[in-house]
Amino acid sequence: MSTSSGLPPSITVSSHDMDRLEAMLDSPAVGQTPAALALAQELNRATVVAPDAMPEGTVMMHSRVECEDELQNEKHVLTLVYPREANVEQGKVSILAPVGTALLGLSVGQSMDWDAPGGRKLRLRVTAVHNPNS
């Protein structure tokens, strides 16, 4: 994942999400999968803050994210969930899916490049974030 500048965007994660995600990554079923290693790498560079100090418009677990593919001019609405809650038809994307890992911690206005299944290039820009508690 990278931004247009070639550097990954800075990300912010709540301590609550961090605790739950780290526990998930510690489980033997998940721990050493490529998806888990990619997520661990993202979490290692995240700024961790208290849940009530999360900046407005930042993607957290269970956020509903409105994003726009700047290359295809397509709009998407995705909800970031834990693997057992994933449901493609309902737009629920697992944190372990590449796009889920990439979205975590992004803020409105940030974008990231992503290779979709089949090698199609996407540049997703976050246009709105609806958090579960807001």
C-alpha positions as CSV (number, residue, x, y, z in Angstrom):
1,M,0.0,0.0,0.0
2,S,1.2,3.5,-0.8
3,T,-0.1,6.9,-1.4
4,S,0.5,9.0,-4.5
5,S,3.8,10.3,-2.9
6,G,5.0,6.7,-2.6
7,L,4.9,6.7,1.2
8,P,2.2,5.0,3.2
9,P,-0.3,7.5,4.7
10,S,0.0,8.0,8.5
11,I,-2.7,6.0,10.4
12,T,-4.3,6.3,13.8
13,V,-5.8,3.3,15.7
14,S,-7.7,3.3,18.9
15,S,-6.2,1.4,21.8
16,H,-9.4,-0.7,22.0
17,D,-9.1,-1.8,18.3
18,M,-5.4,-2.3,18.8
19,D,-6.0,-4.7,21.8
20,R,-8.6,-6.7,19.9
21,L,-6.6,-6.9,16.7
22,E,-3.4,-7.9,18.5
23,A,-5.4,-10.7,20.3
24,M,-6.7,-11.9,16.9
25,L,-3.2,-11.9,15.5
26,D,-1.9,-13.9,18.5
27,S,-4.4,-16.7,17.7
28,P,-2.7,-19.8,16.1
29,A,-5.3,-19.9,13.3
30,V,-4.5,-16.4,12.1
31,G,-1.0,-15.5,13.3
32,Q,1.4,-16.5,10.5
33,T,-0.8,-16.0,7.5
34,P,0.4,-13.4,4.9
35,A,-2.7,-11.3,5.7
36,A,-1.9,-11.3,9.4
37,L,1.7,-10.4,8.8
38,A,0.6,-7.4,6.6
39,L,-1.9,-6.2,9.2
40,A,0.8,-6.5,11.9
41,Q,3.1,-4.4,9.8
42,E,0.4,-1.7,9.5
43,L,-0.3,-1.8,13.3
44,N,3.4,-1.4,14.0
45,R,3.5,2.0,12.3
46,A,0.2,3.2,13.7
47,T,-0.3,6.0,16.2
48,V,-2.4,4.5,19.1
49,V,-4.8,6.8,21.0
50,A,-7.5,6.3,23.5
51,P,-10.9,5.5,21.9
52,D,-12.4,8.9,23.0
53,A,-9.4,10.7,21.5
54,M,-9.8,9.2,18.0
55,P,-9.7,12.0,15.4
56,E,-13.1,12.7,13.7
57,G,-13.3,10.9,10.3
58,T,-10.8,8.2,11.1
59,V,-11.5,4.6,10.0
60,M,-11.9,2.2,12.9
61,M,-13.2,-1.3,13.3
62,H,-16.9,-1.4,12.4
63,S,-16.7,2.0,10.6
64,R,-18.8,2.4,7.5
65,V,-16.4,4.0,5.0
66,E,-17.4,5.8,1.9
67,C,-14.6,5.8,-0.6
68,E,-14.1,6.7,-4.3
69,D,-11.8,4.9,-6.7
70,E,-10.0,7.8,-8.3
71,L,-8.8,5.7,-11.3
72,Q,-12.2,4.1,-12.2
73,N,-14.4,6.9,-10.8
74,E,-16.5,4.4,-8.8
75,K,-17.9,4.9,-5.4
76,H,-17.9,2.2,-2.7
77,V,-19.4,1.9,0.8
78,L,-17.5,-0.6,2.9
79,T,-17.8,-1.6,6.6
80,L,-14.6,-2.7,8.2
81,V,-15.2,-5.9,10.3
82,Y,-13.4,-8.8,12.0
83,P,-13.0,-11.9,9.7
84,R,-16.0,-13.9,11.1
85,E,-18.3,-10.9,10.4
86,A,-17.2,-10.5,6.7
87,N,-20.0,-10.5,4.1
88,V,-19.2,-9.3,0.6
89,E,-22.9,-8.9,-0.4
90,Q,-23.4,-6.6,2.6
91,G,-20.2,-4.7,1.9
92,K,-18.6,-6.0,5.1
93,V,-14.9,-6.2,4.5
94,S,-12.6,-8.3,6.7
95,I,-9.7,-6.5,8.4
96,L,-7.5,-9.3,7.0
97,A,-8.5,-8.6,3.4
98,P,-5.9,-6.4,1.7
99,V,-8.3,-3.5,1.3
100,G,-9.5,-3.8,4.9
101,T,-5.9,-3.7,6.2
102,A,-5.2,-0.7,4.0
103,L,-8.3,1.3,5.1
104,L,-7.7,0.9,8.9
105,G,-6.6,4.2,10.4
106,L,-7.0,6.3,7.3
107,S,-8.8,9.6,7.6
108,V,-11.2,11.5,5.3
109,G,-9.2,12.8,2.3
110,Q,-6.4,10.3,2.5
111,S,-6.0,7.8,-0.4
112,M,-4.1,4.7,-1.0
113,D,-3.2,2.6,-4.0
114,W,-4.4,-1.0,-3.9
115,D,-4.1,-3.9,-6.3
116,A,-7.6,-5.5,-6.5
117,P,-8.0,-9.3,-7.1
118,G,-7.1,-9.9,-10.7
119,G,-4.4,-7.2,-10.8
120,R,-6.7,-4.3,-11.4
121,K,-5.2,-1.1,-9.9
122,L,-7.3,1.0,-7.6
123,R,-6.7,4.3,-5.9
124,L,-9.2,4.6,-3.1
125,R,-9.8,7.9,-1.4
126,V,-11.8,8.1,1.8
127,T,-14.6,10.5,1.4
128,A,-16.6,9.9,4.6
129,V,-16.4,7.8,7.7
130,H,-19.4,6.8,9.9
131,N,-18.2,5.4,13.1
132,P,-20.4,3.0,15.1
133,N,-20.5,5.3,18.2
134,S,-21.0,8.6,16.5
